[in-house]
């Protein structure tokens, strides 16, 4: 109940209601973009300051390794399951969306941990950045395999002639391009750059940036979640009339992914705070970075599916219910 009394969460609920009422309330795209960049910069700075104080330890290595493992396991399992009732392109796109992470969900979880006084490592911001790209690369590889099989099938159907599919070959996205876009994404670079600044400047930098990175953070997050509420309410229509299995995956998938993160954290002795953030990251789904890349890398996939599922269903579920539940479970099993 305490989570719902948080002003930032209440603004998200307000945005949901306004969106469902078809209000003309909207946040200009430029303002929304600025807010997202501010939140990432502030998060990176806070993470860098914390790392400057704690240094690189075995706990850091374990947490980052766990994050990387989840970033590979989640999309691989997701694709294997989704392929049972979707075509290969849609399955790859959705698996990438749920295998990657939502920065806003992570930032909201960090704010929740600050509110309840549960300690976590600043390096978890690096874990978030680390988890963003593997799923995208895997999805593009899977999509290229699907195209190859389709071209081979078309060739066999043509009286046994060799497969010739210039259009399909041209549609294949070069892996170098995908890697470049994944690793040089502006938001991700800003997060890592701000973290580097925090590490270099340390305690002096923290004192200087306190009004910017800490005092303004809560209000900026509330404003951004208002915008996210509006977008979430207007995105749910994208999956109306789709298979019930997609709704089940959008709701049940994050819970299963969080459970996998919890099991890994318990096995490796990860702290409650870091374990909670691992659960949040595993349960989240990207609605910015992955859709932007997938839209041109896998044009055969239906954007209304992967975008509507992640932003219209999974994001509200995590913000309103998931985060406090995951944190409570982490405190119970990892403390």
N, C-alpha and C positions, 0 to 999 in steps of 0.2 A: 504493500500500500504506500510505503514511503516513497517508492520510485515514482508513483503517479503524482505525488505532491511536489516533485521537483519542477521548478519553473520551465526548464528546457523541455522536459517531457510533456508538460501541459501545453506548451506552444506547439509541439508536434501534434498532439491530439486536436488542438484548435485548427491547425492546418488541414488535418484529415477531414474534420467536420466542414470546414469552409469549402474544401474541394468537392466533397460529396453533395453539398448544397449548390454546386455550380456557381459559386461566387466569382466575381471578376477580380478578387484579390490575387495579386501576383507579385513576385519579387523579380525585378529586372534581371535578365541573364548575366549582365556584367557584375551586378551586385552579388548575385549568387556565386559567381566564379571567384570574386574577391574574398567572400566569406570562406569558401572552401580552401583557398590558398592561405588565408590567415590561419585557419585552424591547423593546417598541416605544418605551417612554419612554427606556430606556437608549440605544437606537439613535439616537433623535432628539437626545438630549443630546450624544452623541459627534459626530453630524453637525453640530450647531450650533456646538460648540466648534471643529471643524475649519474651518467656514465663517468663523467669527470671526477665525481666524488667516489664512486665505487670501484672504478677500474674494470679491466677485463678479467673475469673470473671463470671458473669451471661452470658455475651456474649460468653464466651468459652463453657459453658454448652449448650447454645442454638445451637451453631454451631455443636457441637459434637452430640447432639440429632438429629439434622436435618440430619446429615450425616448417622447416624444409621438408621433412618427412610427410607431414600432413598435406603440404602443398602438392605432393606427388600422389599420395594415396587417395585423397578425396576425389579429384577429378577422374582418376583411373577407375575407381569403383562406380562413380556416378555414370560414366559413359557405359560401362558394362550393364548397368541396370536400365538406363534410359533407352539403350539400343533395343530393348525387348519390345518397346511400344512406340518408338519414334524412328524416323529415318536417320541415317548416319550424320547428316549435317546438323540437324536440330539437336541430336543427342550430344554431339561434340560441343556445340555452342553453349548449351545449358550446363554441361559438365564443366566447361571452362568458367562460366559465370559463378557456379557454386564452388569451384575449386579455388577461385581467387578470393579476394577479401573486400570488405567495405570499410573504407577509412572512417566514414562518419559513424558507423556502428562501433568501431574500435575507440574513437574519440569519446563517444558517449559513455562507453564502458569505463574508460579511464576517469572521466568525470565522476562516475558513480563510485568507483573505488576511492577517489579523493574524498567524496562526501561521507563515506562510511569509515574512512581511516584505515583501509586495507593496503598495506605496502606492496609495491610491485617494482620491477626493474625498469629503468629508463631504456634498456636495450630492447624492450618489447616493441618499441616503434620500429626498430630495425627488423625485427621479426615480421612485422606487418609488411614492410617493403619487400622482404625476401619472399613472402608468400604470394606476391602479386603476379609474377611472370610465369612460373612453371606451368600453370594450367593453360595459359594462352598458347604456349609453345606446343603442349601436348594436343590441344584442340586442333591446331593447324596441321600437325602431323597426321592426326586421325582423319581430318577432312581430305587431305591429299591422298590418303590411302583409299578413302571411299571413291574419290574421283578416278583413281587408277583402276579400281575394280569395275566401276561403271564403264570406263573406256574399254577394258578387256571384254566385258560382257557384250558391249556393242559390237566389238570386232568379231567375236565368236558368232553373234547373230547374223553378221553379214557374210554368210556362206563360207565361214572359216577364214576370211581374210584377216590380216594383222590389224590390230586396233589402231585406228588413226582418228584422233579426236583433238584437233588443233585448238578448238575452243576450250575443251577441258584442260588441256595442258597450259593454255594461257591463263586459265583461271587459278592455277596453282600459285599460291603466294610464296615468293622466295623466303626461305627461313632467315636469311640475313636481314631482310627487311623487318620481319616480325621481331627478331631479337633486338634490332636497333630501336624499334618503336616501344618495345616492352621495357627496355633498360634505360631509355632516355626520356621516358614520359615526364613531362614538366612537373607534375604534382609529386611524383616519386623523387625526382631530383631535388626538388625544393625541400622535401622532408629530410632526405639524407644530408643535403647541404646545411640545413639549419642544425641538424644533429652534430655535424662536424664543427660548426661555429660554437655550439654549446660546449663541446668537449675541449676545444682550444681555449675558450675564454674562461671556463670554469666558474668559480664562485663570484669573481668580479663581474663577469658577464651576466650571471643570474641576477645580481643586485641591480645592474643597469637596465635589464630587460623586464624586471618585475612588473612595472605598470602595463607593458605591452603583452607579455606572454602569459601572465597570470591574472591580473586584475580585470582585463577585458575579456578573458576567455569565456566565462560563463554566459555573458550577454551575447557574444558573437555566436556561441553554440545554440542558444535559444532562437536567435534570429534565423540561423541556417536550418534548424530543425522545423521551424515554421514553413520554410520553403520546401523542405523534404516532405512534410505532411501534405502540402498541396499537390506535389508531384506524385506521391504515392496514391492519393485518392483518385487522381486522373489516369493512373497507369493500370489500375485493376481491370479496366474494360478490355485491355489487350488480350486477356486470357478467358474471357467469357465464351462459353460454348465449347471449350477445349476438353480434352480427356480428363476425367476425374483423377487419373494417375498423376497428372501434372500438379494438381492441387495437393495431392498427397505428398508428392516429392518436395514441393515448395514449403510445406509445413513440417513434414516428418524428417526430411533430409537433414536440415540444420540440427535437429535434436540428435540424430544418429552421429553426425559429424562431431558435435560437441561431446558426445559420449566417447568417441574414439580419442579425442584430445584428452579427456579426463583419464582414460585408461593409460595413455602414454605418459601423462604427467605423474600418475601414481607410480608407474613402473620406474620412472627416472628420478623420482624424488623432487619434482618441481614444487616450488612454494605455492601457497594458496593464491596469492595475487597474480603471479605469473601464469599459474594454471588456469585461473579464471579468464585471463586475457587470451590464452591459447584456445580455450573453449569458445570464446566469443569470435575469434578470428576464424576458427574452423566452421562455426555455424553461420557466418556471414556470407553474403553473396555480392559480387561486384555489380554495380549498375552504372558505372562511369567508365573506368579504364577498359574493362573487358568488352563491353558492347561497342566502344569506339573502335577497337581493333578488329573485333569479330565481324563488324558490319561490312568491312571491305575485304577481310581475309577469308570469310566464309559467307559470301553473298547469298548462297543457296539456303541458308538458315533463316527462319522466320523471326525477325527482331521482336515482334510483339510477344513471343513466347518467353525468350530469355530475359527481356527487359521487364515485361509485365510480371513475371514470376518473382524476380529478384526485388524489384522496387514496390510492386503492388501488394505482395504477400509476405515475403521473407523479411524485408526490412522493417515493416511495422511490427511483425511478430517479435523480432529481436529487440527492437527499441522499447516496446511496451511490456513485454513479458519475459523474453529470453534473457536479457542481461541480468536482471535481479535473480532469476532462477539459477543461471549458470554460476553466478558469484556465490549464491547460497550453497550450492552443491560443492563448489570448490572449497569453500571454507569448512564444510563438513568432512570431506574426504582427504583434503591435502594439508590441513592444519596440524 
